[in-house]
Amino acid sequence: MQSTDVLIVGGGPAGSTCARALVKRGLVVTVLDKSPFPRDKVCAGWITPAVVDTLGLDLDEYRATGARTLQAITAFRTGLIGGEAVGTRYSRVVSHGIRRSEFDHYLLARSGARMRLGEPMRTVKRDDSGWIVNDELRARVLIGAGGHFCPIARHLGARIGSGETVIAAQEIEYRLDAQQAAQCLVAPECPELYFCDDLKGYGWCFRKGDWLNVGLGREDRHRLASHVEAFCGWLLRERRVPSDLPQRFKGHAYLSYTQAPRALVGNATLLIGDAAGLAYPQSGEGIRPAIESAVFAADVIGDALCGPGARVDALALQRYSTVVQRRFGSRVQRSLQSGAAPEADPGSHPSAWRQALARVALGNRWFSRHVVIDRWFLHRQQAALPNVEQAR
C-alpha cells in the first residue's frame, strides 16, 4: 500500500496549487484524478493579474514554446443580450486568456506531487491510522478538489443534485480556420459579456488567438438550452461569431459562494475550489477562489501536520473555514454586499422596472467599467495573496 501525507482528489488549479504549496512544506503529496492530463475542460478561461501574482507565474516562460495560448486582455464589451453594447478599454493588460487544458496541465506538472491520473476514487474508508482510498492509497489528510461533483464533497454530506442552488452553463470552445477568423468580429483582446434581461445569468464570447469560446450560464436551469440557442442566434444576427458556429455545446455546473451550503471541513478532510462552492456570485469565476482556497488549505494543513501533535481532526482544521470566511465574507453578507440584483420569484417574468434599470445601469460607461468589470469580473478591489513560490 502506498502512503502519502496528503491525498488531493482533483488535479485542477485548486488541487495543483495546494499540492505545490504542501510539497514546498516538505510533505509527501499525491494527486488522484479520474482523467489523464492534459484533459478537455469546459471554461471561458481567463486569469487576472492577482492569479498570476499568487501563482508566481512567469508569463514569458508559460508562452515561450508557443504551444500554450496566452491572450492579453485590454478591453471588454458589455451589455444586455439584444441591446446596445458598451466598450471599455484599459491602458494596460488587465487579464490573460488561457485554455484550461493547457493551463491545468502546466500547473499540475510543476506541482511536484505524485500523480495517480486516469484513476477515479472508487472507495474511501478510515481506520486508526488515517484514510484508505481505493484499497491501495493511505493518507493522513484528504482534500476534495474535484469540482462540483467531487466525491469528497459527497463524503462530507453534500447533497449533489438536490438541495443545492446550482449555476448551470453550456459552452463551446473550438479552433477557428482562416475563413471563420475573418468572419468573427470578436476582437481577441476584448471579451464580450452580455447579461440576460432578468439578470439571472449572462452569455459571453471570447476569442483567444485562433480559439473562440462561446457560452451562457444561469442561476435558473430551466430552459437553459433555449436561452443558449437564443443567445447564439442573436450573436449570429449581429455577426459577432462565424456563421457556422458549432451546435454541440458542453455543460457544466457549479455553486455560487453565496448559495453553497457545503461544509468546508471534516475529520482530516477539507474541500477547496468548486468542490467547496466558492465561485464568485456575480461572474461565476472559479479560478481565483480555487487558487486562494488552495493556499489557505495548504497553510492550515501544513501547520497541522508539521506542528506539535500533528492533529488533523475537524477542530484542528477549523481555522480553514475561518480564513475562507475572512477572505470571501460570510455567505449571507456576501449576498447582500455583492451588488447583485435581488432575485426574482422563481418562474416569474422580470418586471418592466428591472429590465429598465438593467438597461440604464449596463448602458452607463462608469457603471460598466467600475462595477461590472473592475469589481464583478476583475475583483480589482481585493489585493492578491502572497506568491506561493516565495512562501515557506
C-alpha positions as semicolon CSV with decimal commas, in nm:
position;residue;x (nm);y (nm);z (nm)
1;M;0,000;0,000;0,000
2;Q;0,134;0,343;-0,096
3;S;0,144;0,603;0,182
4;T;0,121;0,978;0,143
5;D;0,082;1,266;0,386
6;V;-0,193;1,432;0,182
7;L;-0,413;1,289;-0,091
8;I;-0,574;1,551;-0,315
9;V;-0,868;1,430;-0,522
10;G;-0,876;1,650;-0,831
11;G;-0,590;1,789;-1,038
12;G;-0,735;2,122;-1,149
13;P;-0,599;2,463;-1,039
14;A;-0,716;2,416;-0,680
15;G;-0,561;2,071;-0,643
16;S;-0,233;2,152;-0,817
17;T;-0,185;2,479;-0,629
18;C;-0,248;2,312;-0,294
19;A;-0,012;2,030;-0,387
20;R;0,261;2,276;-0,486
21;A;0,235;2,465;-0,156
22;L;0,233;2,146;0,055
23;V;0,531;1,997;-0,131
24;K;0,720;2,317;-0,055
25;R;0,646;2,249;0,313
26;G;0,828;1,916;0,279
27;L;0,518;1,695;0,276
28;V;0,452;1,397;0,052
29;V;0,150;1,475;-0,166
30;T;-0,039;1,259;-0,414
31;V;-0,292;1,390;-0,668
32;L;-0,565;1,150;-0,778
33;D;-0,779;1,241;-1,080
34;K;-1,020;1,034;-1,286
35;S;-0,889;1,192;-1,608
36;P;-0,549;1,167;-1,774
37;F;-0,383;1,505;-1,834
38;P;-0,395;1,712;-2,045
39;R;-0,772;1,678;-2,048
40;D;-1,051;1,878;-2,206
41;K;-1,202;2,127;-1,962
42;V;-1,503;2,347;-2,028
43;C;-1,430;2,703;-1,911
44;A;-1,437;3,056;-2,054
45;G;-1,077;3,068;-1,938
46;W;-0,911;3,386;-1,828
47;I;-0,685;3,467;-1,535
48;T;-0,645;3,803;-1,362
49;P;-0,313;3,962;-1,255
50;A;-0,396;3,855;-0,897
51;V;-0,393;3,490;-1,006
52;V;-0,066;3,540;-1,192
53;D;0,090;3,701;-0,885
54;T;-0,032;3,441;-0,636
55;L;0,084;3,151;-0,852
56;G;0,416;3,320;-0,924
57;L;0,367;3,257;-1,295
58;D;0,643;3,355;-1,532
59;L;0,431;3,454;-1,830
60;D;0,728;3,463;-2,067
61;E;0,815;3,108;-1,971
62;Y;0,450;2,999;-1,996
63;R;0,417;3,112;-2,358
64;A;0,781;3,051;-2,458
65;T;0,728;2,731;-2,655
66;G;0,433;2,868;-2,848
67;A;0,238;2,556;-2,753
68;R;0,023;2,733;-2,494
69;T;-0,232;3,010;-2,550
70;L;-0,189;3,334;-2,355
71;Q;-0,415;3,610;-2,483
72;A;-0,364;3,959;-2,342
73;I;-0,692;4,132;-2,247
74;T;-0,705;4,512;-2,260
75;A;-1,077;4,577;-2,320
76;F;-1,429;4,449;-2,261
77;R;-1,762;4,483;-2,439
78;T;-2,064;4,459;-2,210
79;G;-2,441;4,499;-2,226
80;L;-2,773;4,318;-2,228
81;I;-2,847;4,039;-2,473
82;G;-3,032;4,205;-2,761
83;G;-2,928;4,556;-2,655
84;E;-2,655;4,806;-2,725
85;A;-2,306;4,726;-2,600
86;V;-2,063;4,948;-2,412
87;G;-1,692;4,928;-2,486
88;T;-1,437;4,972;-2,207
89;R;-1,064;4,999;-2,277
90;Y;-0,763;4,995;-2,046
91;S;-0,413;5,131;-2,096
92;R;-0,255;4,805;-1,977
93;V;-0,322;4,433;-1,970
94;V;-0,593;4,355;-1,711
95;S;-0,627;3,979;-1,767
96;H;-0,497;3,691;-1,976
97;G;-0,697;3,438;-2,174
98;I;-0,588;3,076;-2,134
99;R;-0,706;2,734;-2,245
100;R;-0,783;2,523;-1,942
101;S;-0,647;2,202;-2,093
102;E;-0,305;2,370;-2,124
103;F;-0,317;2,577;-1,805
104;D;-0,427;2,293;-1,577
105;H;-0,167;2,055;-1,721
106;Y;0,108;2,314;-1,671
107;L;0,018;2,375;-1,306
108;L;-0,010;2,005;-1,229
109;A;0,321;1,920;-1,397
110;R;0,507;2,179;-1,188
111;S;0,339;2,085;-0,858
112;G;0,599;1,827;-0,755
113;A;0,328;1,588;-0,637
114;R;0,299;1,219;-0,708
115;M;0,040;1,151;-0,979
116;R;-0,240;0,896;-1,000
117;L;-0,411;1,013;-1,319
118;G;-0,685;0,838;-1,511
119;E;-0,793;0,679;-1,183
120;P;-1,127;0,763;-1,016
121;M;-1,183;0,746;-0,644
122;R;-1,381;0,424;-0,604
123;T;-1,372;0,365;-0,228
124;V;-1,278;0,557;0,083
125;K;-1,265;0,434;0,441
126;R;-1,097;0,533;0,763
127;D;-0,902;0,339;1,024
128;D;-0,694;0,441;1,325
129;S;-0,403;0,547;1,102
130;G;-0,593;0,764;0,856
131;W;-0,769;0,729;0,523
132;I;-0,754;0,438;0,279
133;V;-0,859;0,516;-0,078
134;N;-0,916;0,252;-0,345
135;D;-0,775;-0,007;-0,104
136;E;-0,420;0,091;-0,201
137;L;-0,357;0,452;-0,102
138;R;-0,311;0,552;0,261
139;A;-0,325;0,922;0,354
140;R;-0,323;1,125;0,672
141;V;-0,538;1,401;0,518
142;L;-0,786;1,408;0,230
143;I;-0,851;1,720;0,023
144;G;-1,150;1,739;-0,209
145;A;-1,060;1,938;-0,520
146;G;-1,268;1,750;-0,775
147;G;-1,505;2,027;-0,877
148;H;-1,881;2,045;-0,830
149;F;-1,928;1,666;-0,833
150;C;-1,627;1,594;-0,610
151;P;-1,664;1,257;-0,431
152;I;-1,504;1,401;-0,116
153;A;-1,778;1,666;-0,102
154;R;-2,033;1,386;-0,122
155;H;-1,846;1,202;0,156
156;L;-1,880;1,516;0,372
157;G;-2,255;1,520;0,320
158;A;-2,305;1,740;0,013
159;R;-2,642;1,669;-0,149
160;I;-2,516;1,686;-0,504
161;G;-2,808;1,710;-0,743
162;S;-3,060;1,807;-0,474
163;G;-3,080;2,067;-0,202
164;E;-2,835;2,300;-0,381
165;T;-2,899;2,606;-0,598
166;V;-2,677;2,528;-0,893
167;I;-2,546;2,761;-1,161
168;A;-2,573;2,575;-1,491
169;A;-2,378;2,667;-1,803
170;Q;-2,328;2,548;-2,157
171;E;-2,035;2,647;-2,374
172;I;-1,814;2,551;-2,662
173;E;-1,451;2,621;-2,748
174;Y;-1,313;2,550;-3,092
175;R;-1,030;2,650;-3,323
176;L;-1,113;2,899;-3,599
177;D;-0,995;2,833;-3,950
178;A;-0,893;3,123;-4,172
179;Q;-1,243;3,176;-4,311
180;Q;-1,406;3,162;-3,967
181;A;-1,147;3,400;-3,823
182;A;-1,226;3,651;-4,097
183;Q;-1,598;3,630;-4,015
184;C;-1,554;3,671;-3,638
185;L;-1,598;4,030;-3,521
186;V;-1,493;3,950;-3,163
187;A;-1,151;4,107;-3,104
188;P;-0,902;3,876;-2,929
189;E;-0,811;4,138;-2,669
190;C;-1,176;4,217;-2,589
191;P;-1,405;3,954;-2,428
192;E;-1,775;4,026;-2,477
193;L;-2,020;3,983;-2,186
194;Y;-2,397;4,009;-2,232
195;F;-2,642;3,978;-1,944
196;C;-2,985;3,816;-1,957
197;D;-3,265;4,070;-1,919
198;D;-3,376;3,910;-1,589
199;L;-3,017;3,946;-1,458
200;K;-3,008;3,579;-1,363
201;G;-2,719;3,496;-1,592
202;Y;-2,503;3,613;-1,878
203;G;-2,352;3,494;-2,203
204;W;-2,004;3,551;-2,334
205;C;-1,792;3,523;-2,644
206;F;-1,417;3,533;-2,602
207;R;-1,155;3,489;-2,869
208;K;-0,812;3,364;-2,761
209;G;-0,589;3,383;-3,064
210;D;-0,726;3,121;-3,301
211;W;-0,967;2,981;-3,041
212;L;-1,323;3,102;-2,981
213;N;-1,517;3,030;-2,661
214;V;-1,893;3,096;-2,653
215;G;-2,125;3,014;-2,366
216;L;-2,403;3,113;-2,128
217;G;-2,468;3,041;-1,761
218;R;-2,776;3,099;-1,545
219;E;-2,895;3,064;-1,189
220;D;-3,216;2,918;-1,326
221;R;-3,151;2,585;-1,502
222;H;-3,496;2,572;-1,660
223;R;-3,488;2,609;-2,037
224;L;-3,111;2,663;-2,035
225;A;-3,077;2,517;-2,384
226;S;-3,338;2,763;-2,511
227;H;-3,151;3,056;-2,357
228;V;-2,827;2,936;-2,516
229;E;-2,996;2,894;-2,854
230;A;-3,148;3,244;-2,837
231;F;-2,815;3,396;-2,734
232;C;-2,627;3,226;-3,017
233;G;-2,896;3,330;-3,262
234;W;-2,852;3,692;-3,158
235;L;-2,472;3,669;-3,187
236;L;-2,512;3,528;-3,538
237;R;-2,754;3,803;-3,641
238;E;-2,510;4,061;-3,506
239;R;-2,229;3,881;-3,691
240;R;-2,019;3,864;-3,377
241;V;-1,935;3,497;-3,440
242;P;-1,884;3,284;-3,755
243;S;-2,195;3,171;-3,940
244;D;-2,112;2,802;-3,889
245;L;-2,092;2,816;-3,509
246;P;-2,090;2,451;-3,385
247;Q;-2,406;2,331;-3,213
248;R;-2,262;2,070;-2,974
249;F;-2,222;2,267;-2,652
250;K;-2,087;2,110;-2,334
251;G;-2,250;2,160;-1,997
252;H;-2,109;2,212;-1,650
253;A;-2,235;2,319;-1,309
254;Y;-2,102;2,500;-1,005
255;L;-2,215;2,668;-0,685
256;S;-2,202;3,038;-0,613
257;Y;-2,031;3,117;-0,282
258;T;-2,340;3,294;-0,152
259;Q;-2,561;2,991;-0,214
260;A;-2,333;2,696;-0,137
261;P;-2,439;2,504;0,176
262;R;-2,140;2,268;0,177
263;A;-1,930;2,206;0,487
264;L;-1,566;2,301;0,425
265;V;-1,406;2,088;0,695
266;G;-1,439;1,735;0,828
267;N;-1,221;1,496;1,022
268;A;-0,881;1,511;0,845
269;T;-1,068;1,642;0,541
270;L;-1,101;1,975;0,357
271;L;-1,281;2,099;0,046
272;I;-1,130;2,359;-0,186
273;G;-1,231;2,533;-0,508
274;D;-1,556;2,436;-0,678
275;A;-1,583;2,129;-0,455
276;A;-1,640;2,376;-0,171
277;G;-1,871;2,602;-0,376
278;L;-1,658;2,917;-0,383
279;A;-1,733;3,074;-0,723
280;Y;-1,783;3,449;-0,726
281;P;-2,159;3,520;-0,732
282;Q;-2,161;3,791;-1,000
283;S;-1,921;3,648;-1,257
284;G;-1,917;3,279;-1,171
285;E;-1,537;3,284;-1,183
286;G;-1,390;2,988;-1,003
287;I;-1,017;3,003;-1,080
288;R;-0,914;3,274;-0,836
289;P;-1,127;3,142;-0,545
290;A;-0,994;2,793;-0,620
291;I;-0,634;2,904;-0,603
292;E;-0,681;3,120;-0,294
293;S;-0,868;2,847;-0,106
294;A;-0,588;2,606;-0,201
295;V;-0,331;2,840;-0,049
296;F;-0,535;2,869;0,271
297;A;-0,582;2,492;0,292
298;A;-0,212;2,424;0,241
299;D;-0,123;2,671;0,514
300;V;-0,363;2,514;0,765
301;I;-0,274;2,154;0,680
302;G;0,097;2,228;0,667
303;D;0,085;2,382;1,014
304;A;-0,123;2,091;1,145
305;L;0,097;1,812;1,008
306;C;0,426;1,983;1,080
307;G;0,329;2,116;1,421
308;P;0,337;1,953;1,765
309;G;0,098;1,661;1,796
310;A;0,014;1,667;1,421
311;R;-0,360;1,698;1,492
312;V;-0,580;1,692;1,182
313;D;-0,926;1,642;1,332
314;A;-1,208;1,876;1,232
315;L;-1,144;2,109;1,527
316;A;-0,777;2,143;1,441
317;L;-0,860;2,225;1,078
318;Q;-1,142;2,466;1,158
319;R;-0,909;2,763;1,105
320;Y;-0,950;2,697;0,732
321;S;-1,323;2,783;0,746
322;T;-1,243;3,097;0,942
323;V;-0,983;3,214;0,691
324;V;-1,213;3,144;0,394
325;Q;-1,492;3,350;0,551
326;R;-1,250;3,628;0,635
327;R;-1,142;3,640;0,270
328;F;-1,475;3,590;0,093
329;G;-1,717;3,709;0,363
330;S;-1,997;3,514;0,524
331;R;-2,234;3,369;0,268
332;V;-2,523;3,593;0,382
333;Q;-2,312;3,910;0,398
334;R;-2,159;3,841;0,058
335;S;-2,503;3,806;-0,096
336;L;-2,616;4,139;0,046
337;Q;-2,294;4,325;-0,032
338;S;-2,220;4,180;-0,374
339;G;-2,410;4,443;-0,565
340;A;-2,613;4,177;-0,741
341;A;-2,974;4,248;-0,813
342;P;-3,234;4,083;-0,589
343;E;-3,369;3,754;-0,715
344;A;-3,697;3,739;-0,900
345;D;-3,963;3,494;-0,790
346;P;-3,890;3,152;-0,939
347;G;-4,060;3,105;-1,273
348;S;-4,176;3,467;-1,297
349;H;-4,101;3,705;-1,582
350;P;-3,875;4,002;-1,497
351;S;-4,074;4,313;-1,429
352;A;-4,051;4,613;-1,659
353;W;-3,870;4,821;-1,399
354;R;-3,599;4,558;-1,354
355;Q;-3,536;4,547;-1,727
356;A;-3,534;4,925;-1,749
357;L;-3,295;4,956;-1,454
358;A;-3,064;4,696;-1,605
359;R;-3,057;4,873;-1,940
360;V;-2,976;5,208;-1,779
361;A;-2,707;5,067;-1,549
362;L;-2,539;4,844;-1,807
363;G;-2,554;5,123;-2,065
364;N;-2,366;5,358;-1,834
365;R;-1,992;5,366;-1,906
366;W;-1,891;5,446;-1,547
367;F;-2,102;5,160;-1,406
368;S;-1,978;4,919;-1,672
369;R;-1,612;4,994;-1,600
370;H;-1,605;5,043;-1,225
371;V;-1,874;4,797;-1,112
372;V;-1,933;4,533;-1,378
373;I;-1,575;4,487;-1,496
374;D;-1,345;4,617;-1,220
375;R;-1,547;4,485;-0,927
376;W;-1,758;4,192;-1,050
377;F;-1,521;4,036;-1,303
378;L;-1,167;4,153;-1,223
379;H;-1,206;4,196;-0,844
380;R;-0,952;4,472;-0,850
381;Q;-1,071;4,593;-0,510
382;Q;-0,903;4,293;-0,343
383;A;-0,527;4,255;-0,330
384;A;-0,362;3,932;-0,441
385;L;-0,244;3,676;-0,189
386;P;0,134;3,638;-0,148
387;N;0,331;3,449;-0,413
388;V;0,323;3,075;-0,332
389;E;0,662;3,033;-0,497
390;Q;0,816;3,255;-0,229
391;A;0,625;3,102;0,062
392;R;0,798;2,898;0,328
